[in-house]
Amino acid sequence: MVDALLALLATLGALAATGLLVQRAYKDRLLYLIAWSFTQVGLTLALLSMSLGFMMGFNGVFFRVMELGAALIGPVWLALGMIELIARYVQVRFAAWLFTISYTVVAIVILVLDPLKGSLGKSLPKPNSTYDALPLLLIDGAHVVAVLALAGCTGVTAWLASKRDQEAAELLIPVALVALAGVLVVSGTRGFLPAPLALIALGAAAGLVWYGSMRTIPVYDEDGEGYDEYGDEYREEPATGYEQQGYPQRAKAEPVAAPVPPPDPRRGELRFPEPASEELRFPENTSIPENTGVPERPAYPANPAGPTAIDGPLGGPLDRSPLAGLAKPGALGGELANACGQITVYTLLDGREGAFDRLAADLVKAALATEPDTLIFACHEVVGGPTQRIFYQLFRDEAAFAAHRRQPHLQRFLAESRTHVIATNVIELKLGSAKVPLPAPEFPGR
């Protein structure tokens, strides 16, 4: 009865952890979270079978589900998720997925069809007393592969962290927790531990997988928004936020604007992602006809001194430009003889657009707020190419460009966005020695 109660408690804990992880995997569409969700489902089903077996007596169905979930699927898919998170080459990740899926399918067929030997009761059955040689060989192979993969990934991450690799340093603790979970899974399914310790090991493994996975991704609530101490709605900063990078701490969260209507499909080939949280206000001399709802051309002076100013998301006026959406106040006028920049085209993995856009929005905000010589910094979506993003950056001179490359918010973006990107193309820009005053934007006629 004690074993049954302990198994039931472990099952409830694993079920809660599984639900949270599956929910997060469904929202973020990250492949390593999906792989670890399979691990959690396998552990939960195994613990449930143990609970029923201790209460009603083990039979062939309970034993097979226990072995399939905890001894086979649990460790193999845990190792797959680790490789998906750590590996920096697409070929390695593809090979891991191919091997895992193939091995899992073959092993499931054999473990389900192979006849059992011996008798089963209410005590926890041992695999080597119930299965023949071939199923035991497949289970042993799964454990060896899992232990080697988890140990290798942990060692590589620790080595990279010792070399001051920022991403590896941030992932070291989650990777170590997940590796420990793999050790507990293997220990709890080998048949060497008594029943209470095996149950505790599997339940603790489910908790460690959930906790470790939550530490590898930015922390958002269900809608990606939260509430601060003032009661205002805001978008949460990632757990490894700018405060850890030396970025000034936000005094008060930025309010979220009202929903913005979808962009006009007749626009050009490039468009900006949905505005993050702020609403642009037109100048006081902009009038709106009653029937159209479209701003008329403002009554600007005949020879305006610079681009049109509007109130922007950083609290001051921003310039609208025909080249990009937002730029620094006064940045688009005057002489730009030494201006230089860069266009970067990112091709994203399917399903990772939302996570990449959150990182890009944080980078754009930080660049415009903290780099005085950044003239234009914008991220575009590509119409008809949902997995492509284009960064357009313009700096006052080479020194400003070099300073931008050293910024902690840029290093953080490059580290955290790597797992979402499959290819990157970079185009360097330089305006040359000419003096280039950029014109004021043209508005439609009345």
C-alpha positions as semicolon CSV with decimal commas, in nm:
position;residue;x (nm);y (nm);z (nm)
1;M;0,000;0,000;0,000
2;V;0,289;0,238;0,072
3;D;0,432;0,173;-0,273
4;A;0,092;0,236;-0,432
5;L;0,050;0,568;-0,247
6;L;0,401;0,678;-0,335
7;A;0,345;0,582;-0,699
8;L;0,021;0,779;-0,706
9;L;0,189;1,092;-0,569
10;A;0,471;1,059;-0,820
11;T;0,217;1,015;-1,100
12;L;0,029;1,332;-1,003
13;G;0,352;1,532;-0,990
14;A;0,468;1,397;-1,325
15;L;0,127;1,468;-1,477
16;A;0,141;1,832;-1,366
17;A;0,496;1,874;-1,499
18;T;0,397;1,709;-1,827
19;G;0,098;1,937;-1,874
20;L;0,308;2,249;-1,818
21;L;0,583;2,135;-2,053
22;V;0,344;2,027;-2,330
23;Q;0,166;2,361;-2,302
24;R;0,496;2,548;-2,337
25;A;0,605;2,329;-2,629
26;Y;0,275;2,391;-2,808
27;K;0,316;2,766;-2,766
28;D;0,685;2,808;-2,856
29;R;0,716;2,527;-3,115
30;L;1,073;2,449;-3,007
31;L;1,189;2,105;-3,117
32;Y;1,381;2,024;-2,801
33;L;1,072;2,102;-2,593
34;I;0,869;1,870;-2,815
35;A;1,125;1,591;-2,765
36;W;1,123;1,641;-2,388
37;S;0,744;1,637;-2,394
38;F;0,765;1,279;-2,527
39;T;0,994;1,198;-2,234
40;Q;0,747;1,343;-1,987
41;V;0,454;1,157;-2,139
42;G;0,650;0,831;-2,125
43;L;0,745;0,881;-1,758
44;T;0,388;0,974;-1,664
45;L;0,241;0,666;-1,832
46;A;0,505;0,447;-1,667
47;L;0,428;0,588;-1,322
48;L;0,055;0,547;-1,383
49;S;0,108;0,182;-1,478
50;M;0,313;0,133;-1,162
51;S;0,036;0,286;-0,951
52;L;-0,225;0,054;-1,102
53;G;0,010;-0,242;-1,076
54;F;0,075;-0,188;-0,705
55;M;-0,299;-0,158;-0,639
56;M;-0,440;-0,423;-0,873
57;G;-0,140;-0,638;-0,955
58;F;0,093;-0,614;-1,255
59;N;0,002;-0,776;-1,585
60;G;0,145;-0,778;-1,933
61;V;-0,009;-0,444;-2,031
62;F;0,112;-0,257;-1,722
63;F;0,461;-0,403;-1,752
64;R;0,495;-0,322;-2,123
65;V;0,371;0,036;-2,079
66;M;0,613;0,079;-1,790
67;E;0,908;-0,040;-1,996
68;L;0,810;0,147;-2,311
69;G;0,751;0,477;-2,131
70;A;1,031;0,490;-1,875
71;A;1,296;0,248;-2,003
72;L;1,280;0,324;-2,378
73;I;1,105;0,649;-2,473
74;G;1,207;0,843;-2,162
75;P;1,588;0,830;-2,192
76;V;1,610;0,822;-2,573
77;W;1,392;1,127;-2,633
78;L;1,553;1,307;-2,341
79;A;1,890;1,267;-2,515
80;L;1,736;1,381;-2,844
81;G;1,608;1,701;-2,687
82;M;1,950;1,768;-2,537
83;I;2,120;1,727;-2,875
84;E;1,860;1,951;-3,040
85;L;1,929;2,220;-2,780
86;I;2,310;2,199;-2,782
87;A;2,419;2,094;-3,132
88;R;2,520;2,384;-3,357
89;Y;2,513;2,191;-3,684
90;V;2,193;2,104;-3,865
91;Q;2,340;1,775;-3,983
92;V;2,395;1,658;-3,624
93;R;2,041;1,745;-3,521
94;F;1,894;1,578;-3,830
95;A;2,093;1,259;-3,768
96;A;1,977;1,255;-3,405
97;W;1,612;1,283;-3,507
98;L;1,650;1,013;-3,772
99;F;1,818;0,769;-3,533
100;T;1,576;0,835;-3,246
101;I;1,261;0,791;-3,452
102;S;1,392;0,477;-3,623
103;Y;1,518;0,320;-3,302
104;T;1,198;0,402;-3,115
105;V;0,971;0,250;-3,379
106;V;1,173;-0,072;-3,407
107;A;1,208;-0,111;-3,031
108;I;0,837;-0,047;-2,965
109;V;0,737;-0,321;-3,210
110;I;0,972;-0,573;-3,049
111;L;0,889;-0,480;-2,688
112;V;0,517;-0,504;-2,760
113;L;0,525;-0,835;-2,950
114;D;0,796;-1,025;-2,764
115;P;0,644;-1,279;-2,522
116;L;0,694;-1,237;-2,147
117;K;0,828;-1,501;-1,917
118;G;0,765;-1,570;-1,550
119;S;0,472;-1,457;-1,338
120;L;0,373;-1,106;-1,235
121;G;0,225;-1,000;-0,903
122;K;0,192;-0,682;-0,698
123;S;0,566;-0,637;-0,657
124;L;0,762;-0,429;-0,906
125;P;0,873;-0,667;-1,186
126;K;1,236;-0,672;-1,296
127;P;1,304;-0,647;-1,672
128;N;1,574;-0,917;-1,677
129;S;1,331;-1,164;-1,516
130;T;1,042;-1,087;-1,752
131;Y;1,189;-1,009;-2,096
132;D;1,402;-1,227;-2,323
133;A;1,743;-1,129;-2,456
134;L;1,640;-0,913;-2,756
135;P;1,414;-0,667;-2,568
136;L;1,674;-0,638;-2,294
137;L;1,940;-0,565;-2,557
138;L;1,728;-0,285;-2,705
139;I;1,664;-0,133;-2,362
140;D;2,034;-0,153;-2,275
141;G;2,120;0,011;-2,607
142;A;1,875;0,294;-2,538
143;H;2,033;0,353;-2,197
144;V;2,387;0,352;-2,333
145;V;2,300;0,598;-2,610
146;A;2,115;0,823;-2,368
147;V;2,393;0,828;-2,109
148;L;2,664;0,896;-2,369
149;A;2,463;1,174;-2,536
150;L;2,371;1,343;-2,207
151;A;2,725;1,319;-2,072
152;G;2,873;1,443;-2,398
153;C;2,638;1,740;-2,425
154;T;2,701;1,835;-2,063
155;G;3,077;1,811;-2,110
156;V;3,072;2,019;-2,429
157;T;2,854;2,283;-2,265
158;A;3,083;2,302;-1,961
159;W;3,389;2,332;-2,188
160;L;3,232;2,611;-2,394
161;A;3,125;2,790;-2,076
162;S;3,486;2,776;-1,953
163;K;3,583;2,946;-2,281
164;R;3,344;3,233;-2,195
165;D;3,079;3,129;-2,443
166;Q;2,779;3,328;-2,322
167;E;2,512;3,093;-2,453
168;A;2,683;2,787;-2,305
169;A;2,718;2,959;-1,969
170;E;2,346;3,036;-1,963
171;L;2,255;2,679;-2,058
172;L;2,499;2,501;-1,827
173;I;2,266;2,470;-1,526
174;P;1,959;2,358;-1,727
175;V;2,172;2,108;-1,917
176;A;2,314;1,969;-1,592
177;L;1,964;1,933;-1,445
178;V;1,835;1,748;-1,749
179;A;2,142;1,523;-1,753
180;L;2,077;1,439;-1,387
181;A;1,718;1,355;-1,482
182;G;1,851;1,111;-1,742
183;V;2,066;0,939;-1,478
184;L;1,762;0,904;-1,252
185;V;1,552;0,757;-1,534
186;V;1,814;0,497;-1,620
187;S;1,866;0,412;-1,252
188;G;1,494;0,376;-1,185
189;T;1,431;0,139;-1,477
190;R;1,728;-0,098;-1,452
191;G;1,565;-0,305;-1,178
192;F;1,851;-0,251;-0,932
193;L;1,667;-0,011;-0,697
194;P;1,390;-0,113;-0,459
195;A;1,040;-0,002;-0,559
196;P;1,018;0,312;-0,337
197;L;1,353;0,445;-0,460
198;A;1,265;0,368;-0,824
199;L;0,940;0,564;-0,789
200;I;1,117;0,858;-0,628
201;A;1,383;0,855;-0,903
202;L;1,126;0,861;-1,186
203;G;0,914;1,129;-1,018
204;A;1,220;1,346;-0,950
205;A;1,333;1,297;-1,311
206;A;1,001;1,431;-1,441
207;G;1,034;1,736;-1,218
208;L;1,394;1,802;-1,323
209;V;1,309;1,779;-1,692
210;W;1,031;2,034;-1,650
211;Y;1,241;2,271;-1,438
212;G;1,544;2,245;-1,665
213;S;1,335;2,310;-1,977
214;M;1,177;2,618;-1,823
215;R;1,524;2,764;-1,761
216;T;1,622;2,739;-2,126
217;I;1,356;2,978;-2,265
218;P;1,230;3,333;-2,191
219;V;0,964;3,353;-1,924
220;Y;0,625;3,473;-2,048
221;D;0,274;3,411;-1,928
222;E;0,009;3,257;-2,153
223;D;-0,037;3,570;-2,364
224;G;0,325;3,679;-2,349
225;E;0,219;3,963;-2,122
226;G;0,199;4,037;-1,748
227;Y;0,128;4,309;-1,498
228;D;0,373;4,523;-1,308
229;E;0,353;4,680;-0,965
230;Y;0,161;4,976;-1,110
231;G;-0,113;4,754;-1,252
232;D;-0,007;4,830;-1,611
233;E;0,010;4,556;-1,868
234;Y;0,349;4,485;-2,013
235;R;0,548;4,225;-2,201
236;E;0,781;4,031;-1,973
237;E;1,156;4,054;-2,024
238;P;1,334;3,719;-2,072
239;A;1,484;3,553;-1,766
240;T;1,832;3,639;-1,893
241;G;1,731;4,005;-1,934
242;Y;1,927;4,320;-1,994
243;E;1,981;4,375;-1,623
244;Q;2,220;4,077;-1,626
245;Q;2,398;4,224;-1,929
246;G;2,450;4,571;-1,780
247;Y;2,150;4,724;-1,953
248;P;1,975;4,993;-1,745
249;Q;1,689;4,853;-1,543
250;R;1,344;4,965;-1,649
251;A;1,188;5,199;-1,397
252;K;0,832;5,124;-1,502
253;A;0,690;4,878;-1,751
254;E;0,576;5,010;-2,084
255;P;0,200;5,002;-2,147
256;V;0,055;4,782;-2,417
257;A;-0,130;4,964;-2,692
258;A;-0,473;4,883;-2,829
259;P;-0,488;4,617;-3,103
260;V;-0,353;4,738;-3,437
261;P;-0,539;4,649;-3,760
262;P;-0,357;4,417;-4,003
263;P;-0,131;4,580;-4,264
264;D;-0,260;4,668;-4,608
265;P;-0,179;4,376;-4,844
266;R;-0,114;4,626;-5,124
267;R;0,204;4,746;-4,954
268;G;0,547;4,664;-5,091
269;E;0,743;4,347;-5,052
270;L;0,876;4,446;-4,710
271;R;0,673;4,530;-4,403
272;F;0,738;4,573;-4,035
273;P;0,629;4,315;-3,777
274;E;0,329;4,404;-3,566
275;P;0,406;4,706;-3,342
276;A;0,530;4,573;-3,009
277;S;0,357;4,788;-2,753
278;E;0,334;5,152;-2,850
279;E;0,106;5,371;-3,057
280;L;0,236;5,643;-3,290
281;R;0,061;5,979;-3,267
282;F;0,044;6,221;-3,562
283;P;0,139;6,586;-3,511
284;E;-0,118;6,831;-3,393
285;N;-0,146;6,988;-3,740
286;T;-0,259;6,657;-3,895
287;S;-0,629;6,657;-3,973
288;I;-0,845;6,350;-4,031
289;P;-1,141;6,374;-4,270
290;E;-1,467;6,260;-4,118
291;N;-1,554;5,997;-4,378
292;T;-1,220;5,843;-4,472
293;G;-1,040;5,800;-4,142
294;V;-0,709;5,865;-4,328
295;P;-0,483;6,154;-4,220
296;E;-0,467;6,438;-4,467
297;R;-0,137;6,586;-4,566
298;P;-0,015;6,800;-4,275
299;A;0,031;7,172;-4,326
300;Y;0,412;7,168;-4,301
301;P;0,626;7,464;-4,405
302;A;0,720;7,491;-4,769
303;N;1,083;7,398;-4,698
304;P;1,085;7,174;-4,392
305;A;1,414;7,159;-4,206
306;G;1,405;6,783;-4,170
307;P;1,191;6,476;-4,171
308;T;0,848;6,468;-4,020
309;A;0,854;6,417;-3,641
310;I;0,613;6,199;-3,454
311;D;0,603;6,076;-3,097
312;G;0,772;5,741;-3,079
313;P;0,784;5,449;-2,840
314;L;1,091;5,572;-2,655
315;G;0,919;5,880;-2,523
316;G;1,066;6,133;-2,771
317;P;1,002;6,228;-3,131
318;L;1,103;5,980;-3,399
319;D;1,160;6,038;-3,768
320;R;0,967;5,854;-4,035
321;S;1,176;5,755;-4,333
322;P;1,097;5,604;-4,673
323;L;1,381;5,357;-4,603
324;A;1,265;5,218;-4,270
325;G;1,000;5,254;-4,008
326;L;1,173;5,435;-3,722
327;A;1,493;5,629;-3,675
328;K;1,653;5,851;-3,414
329;P;1,536;6,214;-3,372
330;G;1,705;6,428;-3,634
331;A;1,909;6,135;-3,760
332;L;1,785;6,146;-4,118
333;G;1,879;6,501;-4,197
334;G;2,216;6,670;-4,238
335;E;2,541;6,528;-4,367
336;L;2,598;6,152;-4,358
337;A;2,928;6,139;-4,543
338;N;3,071;5,861;-4,326
339;A;2,751;5,667;-4,265
340;C;2,769;5,290;-4,295
341;G;2,539;5,003;-4,221
342;Q;2,437;4,649;-4,277
343;I;2,148;4,445;-4,412
344;T;2,108;4,102;-4,254
345;V;1,868;3,843;-4,393
346;Y;1,768;3,567;-4,150
347;T;1,602;3,244;-4,263
348;L;1,422;3,091;-3,964
349;L;1,323;2,739;-3,877
350;D;0,951;2,666;-3,914
351;G;0,758;2,743;-3,600
352;R;1,021;2,969;-3,442
353;E;0,910;3,300;-3,589
354;G;0,739;3,419;-3,270
355;A;1,037;3,348;-3,044
356;F;1,274;3,520;-3,291
357;D;1,046;3,825;-3,321
358;R;1,043;3,869;-2,943
359;L;1,422;3,874;-2,935
360;A;1,433;4,109;-3,236
361;A;1,189;4,354;-3,072
362;D;1,406;4,367;-2,759
363;L;1,718;4,427;-2,969
364;V;1,560;4,712;-3,168
365;K;1,440;4,883;-2,849
366;A;1,780;4,854;-2,685
367;A;1,970;4,980;-2,990
368;L;1,749;5,288;-3,032
369;A;1,754;5,363;-2,660
370;T;2,123;5,322;-2,577
371;E;2,322;5,388;-2,896
372;P;2,318;5,759;-2,983
373;D;2,491;5,714;-3,319
374;T;2,249;5,451;-3,449
375;L;2,052;5,629;-3,720
376;I;1,816;5,354;-3,837
377;F;1,758;5,016;-3,680
378;A;1,457;4,816;-3,799
379;C;1,341;4,460;-3,854
380;H;1,119;4,370;-4,150
381;E;0,904;4,071;-4,230
382;V;0,897;3,950;-4,591
383;V;0,556;3,925;-4,755
384;G;0,515;3,573;-4,885
385;G;0,816;3,452;-4,683
386;P;0,697;3,388;-4,328
387;T;1,030;3,237;-4,220
388;Q;1,243;3,531;-4,336
389;R;1,335;3,847;-4,145
390;I;1,545;4,139;-4,272
391;F;1,737;4,375;-4,042
392;Y;1,824;4,718;-4,181
393;Q;2,085;4,909;-3,980
394;L;2,245;5,247;-4,048
395;F;2,514;5,406;-3,827
396;R;2,672;5,750;-3,829
397;D;3,025;5,619;-3,890
398;E;3,251;5,316;-3,860
399;A;3,319;5,386;-3,492
400;A;2,947;5,373;-3,415
401;F;2,917;5,047;-3,610
402;A;3,209;4,896;-3,418
403;A;3,059;5,011;-3,087
404;H;2,729;4,848;-3,182
405;R;2,902;4,514;-3,236
406;R;3,029;4,524;-2,877
407;Q;2,693;4,597;-2,718
408;P;2,572;4,333;-2,468
409;H;2,217;4,340;-2,605
410;L;2,351;4,249;-2,951
411;Q;2,561;3,964;-2,809
412;R;2,259;3,836;-2,619
413;F;2,044;3,847;-2,935
414;L;2,304;3,660;-3,139
415;A;2,338;3,392;-2,871
416;E;1,968;3,336;-2,803
417;S;1,848;3,361;-3,164
418;R;2,096;3,102;-3,296
419;T;1,866;2,808;-3,226
420;H;1,588;2,972;-3,432
421;V;1,798;3,049;-3,743
422;I;1,887;2,810;-4,025
423;A;2,078;3,056;-4,249
424;T;2,208;3,414;-4,239
425;N;2,311;3,644;-4,525
426;V;2,490;3,973;-4,454
427;I;2,527;4,272;-4,688
428;E;2,763;4,551;-4,579
429;L;2,657;4,907;-4,670
430;K;2,860;5,226;-4,711
431;L;2,729;5,555;-4,845
432;G;3,066;5,671;-4,973
433;S;3,220;6,014;-4,952
434;A;2,919;6,212;-5,078
435;K;2,706;6,431;-4,856
436;V;2,365;6,267;-4,842
437;P;2,079;6,467;-4,688
438;L;1,777;6,239;-4,679
439;P;1,452;6,402;-4,796
440;A;1,136;6,445;-4,595
441;P;0,875;6,173;-4,659
442;E;0,605;6,227;-4,916
443;F;0,244;6,206;-4,797
444;P;-0,050;6,127;-5,025
445;G;-0,237;6,423;-5,172
446;R;-0,557;6,547;-5,017
